[in-house]
Amino acid sequence: MISKYFNPYTDFGFKKLFGEEASKDLLIDFLNQLLPPQHQIAQLNFKNPENLPETTDERKSIFDIYCESITGERFIVEMQKAKMHFFKERSLFYSTFPIREQGHKGLWDFHLLPVYFIAILDFKYDEKEDERKFRRDVCLKYQDGEVFYDKLHFKFLQMPLFNKQEHELETHFDKWVYFLKHLEDFDHIPAILNEPVFTKGFEIASVAHLNADQYDAYIKSVLSYNEAKAVLDTAFEEGKLEGKLEGKLDEKFEVAKSMLSKGFEISLIADITKLSEQDIKALLS
């Protein structure tokens, strides 16, 4: 059964809610809850993905938006829609894009504008349960805690760790997180979210407003999301798949065949099964 409002963790849902010209005001309002006063957004521009380095497999699983403040500061919003190995490494890798783009040919003094890397995660990456936090703010520091470099910031929101109920919402940021986490579950607009920015969000997210082609695209996006999440839940959260596959070549190939049949990327299959990409490609023939 399809919910009244779409799932914002799907490719389609996130891009529809935050990735279109008509919804820029929603994105700016949300991001300004995370950024410091001196770096509030004045305007943003969606980065043309065709201009980014070729990382085809990776770009299917994330969605980037490049933004600027009134003084030209840049930052990225990354939406991770499933559990992924090497999450921290991927975050660091993508944060280098707006840094490298600031380089100039010829004489250049290496002056860099600040970069904010903001990730909305539908999974928990903190390994130790007793140390898990919904929001993680990270920057480069010396061993004594003093900031080494103040122009690169990571902000991670582990959505499953946000457990506030409607009556506990205190800030505008609380309301945004509550809206995103529960959007697919709502059958009406809660009174506490009866504000212009959220009512517009609900209108955009209404499945009833999609045309036939958009509806078909959304259904495909939901199926893809659910399949990927099911496999990754098993592989990474429960930790059972890797243990089961340890040293068992036949079972590894069976899992690889199953994932290939569902359209998963070869690199992801190799990451989970520990088979070589060459062996996995051989299964296709």
Steps between C-alpha positions, in 0.01 A plus 500: 500500500640840398496768768335839455842671503812366334811360664763781512784246519438377147681657205172631364365624832809691606552664161133598479499649849838676498643478147277721287490873435149526644611355835818701553338692786442173687861396459633839610274502805615153604870556445502831684402307813836320480732783400654763730362858495787634289439239229126513446402431140403788276460287186583157369565341164455136417825351380487347156602137569641472148779737605610281791774239468376172358396288796196342337427229755535736794284773352207262475486472877540865603367840404715812530394863514761777487410816686639849556462757774484871424882514516548195277558223755429153365370185657345171397185318602534125461209264538606144583208268439644168622768353719837519330848370571773761541248778567761728656737451208224580252408814693858621495532419129193699399594793722808550283296590190417862596851542640671400177258705291630815668845451351625748240740453214818700516593701808270427794541559873295188600237709674196272554140575588333294776338168409214338691427134444153416631371143488150379585535130580229236527742280695721506810871510432617541861635160594477518881137505609564689823679779310250549220370852435234619257709794383875493442693820426857434388797717408878462494656543845833468678546230763416751775164585340594835346367548146771451237298598191172690521396484136393136471204380705309172501149481639343154519137437600436138599124507453420170680643655819250790500229379738313815599122477494270776374450654844878508557588711195656825619678663207442557130781253436319237712194548283700455180654174617163375624347591163766313302511194722123446512386647167408166346299403811278811517140482381436866582698811591568508877402823673859568608611492134223732381746765381547632142833328438369159613159528334685565174715197573191284551351631176815414305520159666140405424493187286158609370663798327731284288416444137504150351866509396610643836299238685664218304844652568422526871384136523824385335697718740320348800567146380867576443533661843327212680708234325827679571408564861403137559834371372705761681307451824605138493855567394595793720259549792457141608844394385371154416570484130874554519531243778291250310700549183842481664692235305187359331555561130180332376281712726685813395420427137136432582470836676677669208258341251202615704628857522580508128144392421371795703718748318757583767829658393796263458715712732243468782467124448878464517504710817248273673605155375876570482503343152707670231316717250643275227334192655171684534512619138558138399163409655329733253613278213 
